[in-house]
Amino acid sequence: MYVSADLLLNALVAGLLLGGFYAAVTVGISVSFGILDIVNIAHPGFIIVGSYIAYIVNAQFGLDPIIVGILGLPVFYALGALTYQVYYLSFEKRGQEALRGLAFFFGLLFITEVVLILVFGVDYRYVNAPYVDKTVTVGLVQLPMRMAVPCVMSLVMLAALQLFLTRTFLGRAIMAVAQDQLALRLMAANPIKIKRIAFAVSIATCALAGAFLIIIQPVEPSIGREYIGRVFAICVLGGLGSLPGTLIGAMLLGIVESFTATFYGPSWAPAVAFGLLLLTLAVRPAGLMGR
Amino acid sequence: MRSSIFFGIAIATAVLVFLLAHAIGNDYLFYAGYIVVQYIVLATAWNILGGYCGYVNFGSAAFFALGAYTSVFFHKTYPLPIPALLVIAAGVSGLVGLGTGYLTLRLRGAFFAIATLALAVVLQTLVVNWNYVGGSRGAYVIRPSDIDILGVKLDYIQYLFLIIILLAAIAVTIARAIERSKLGYGFATIRDDELAAEASGVPTLKLKLIATTLSGALMGMAGAPFPYYIGYLEPASAFGLPYAVNSIAMPLIGGTTSWVGPLIGSILLGTLQQVATVTISSAVNLLLVGVLLVAFVIIAPNGLVGLMQPHLRRMGWTWPRPSSKSKASASASAASSPSTEST
């Protein structure tokens, strides 16, 4: 097969842009699964809810989806805190997170999907914003703004979160929870409270990630399932709990998926993430940047 | 009760149910009943790994569809009788279960759960891109209108129902036999404290692989007759989320520690769903399953069996199950050979 340079370059750039967006989708899982060890498979469900909120507000008031996402942050933060409280009281406290906790999140994912189908139907929804259908051409490379804007915003979000985790007192406390809960308790800090805050932050990222998602592609309720594999693949590939690792993993997956879609056809793309995940688990379960 | 006697009773019950349905003679009964009984097999199979070992499998649909597509493949290449397909499907799904388990069971439990989710999507993508078995368009499997067994002419749907209900009897017997065997005690140690089990010399990886293989094989067997039942199989429905959710919800709602739980759960929830599909809508019945699942794991962690247990005990009817203490010591002595696997 003949591969021209501009096709290759465009596939690469598309992959990088996609990867930036994937980083935003995964960063919540990196916090909840990577740092807190909470296997929140309902995460994509929250993202889809974020997408639908962006869609509703955009359709009703014509507000930019990213602004909706930023406004949605506190709402999702509260939602996350509530979810963690239920999870903690029902499972973590009783030591049942392995089986029933997983089933709980699976049920949540399933319920959000079915409720969205009941309310909105299975039609694809999309948003309108001035940049959605614009494309900037730089040399050989085409930069579709609907990919570039979410990508840049994702990077900003990731950087902000990384700064929060490494530079602030609370962020360091969150990292400490991951290392040694007992030690934290001896320092007279309440690990449950810190975990609640961290989990709430992880869900809050869904408000923005959902807005990005609906800018990039039309959304329907069951689309979240495709993202379960992606987010966990990226999270494991990058190394649990490492945000720079998440970014690298996301970029890698984005590029691999983009190349697969360009050269083999988009119908193979869903298998890429999971194939990569299985491969990582088999070869290097600690991930690229894992401790 | 010995397993052989139990097996006799289970088969007799299955045949009795079949004869009863046959006597009523309503075709709808067979169509609805088939789905309910199919869930008995799926839920029981899920529980062998999920309930006994404590490892969550989100990929029931993958194993189920694997069995179904094995049937489609042979239907197109060289049509075989359904009992033969059951055996082949069991082999294929069992092997895939073994492979997935081997890759991921050495890691923490969560990785296995995520990998099973992954498995479903990978297999679905493979099937979508495999034109021979229909690809994304799906495949038609025309079933004969009736079949002769031992000189008796049976409607094909009745024949399918007979097969699946016998399979359910076999699955439940296997689950019950495991519970009372050394294997079952080993599984229970993994569920209760894997590290302690490993330290006392239980070969945990080997036991987990046995459970994954067995559970996968049974799910594949549940899927094998399905193309003949449905007539038209397409990837999105064969790999559908309802299978994954139901086979998790049914044991958890029924109770995961014994074979009775999945049985009760699947009969109750399966029947409820059939009724809800007809009277309300199929989306609402899925919502029902999801809400029940979440409610039960929060409020009644041991399911319906757990709720009933105190009442049964008060009536002087103890559950035929050894206490957890004797379980642990039995398994420790049962598997005293030093384990070669390391986590």
Interface residues (C-beta under 8 A of the other chain):
Chain A: F33 V39 I41 V86 S90 F91 R94 Q96 A98 L99 R100 L102 A103 F104 F106 G107 L108 F110 I111 E113 V114 V115 I117 L118 S222 R225 E226 I228 G229 F232 A233 V236 S267 W268 P270 A271 A273 F274 G275 L277 L278 L281 A282 P285
Chain B: G50 G54 V56 F58 L103 T104 L107 G109 A110 F111 A113 I114 A115 L117 A118 L119 V121 V122 Q124 T125 L126 V128 N129 S136 L241 V245 I248 A249 L252 T256 A283 V284 L286 L287 V289 G290 V291 L293 V294 V297 I298 P301
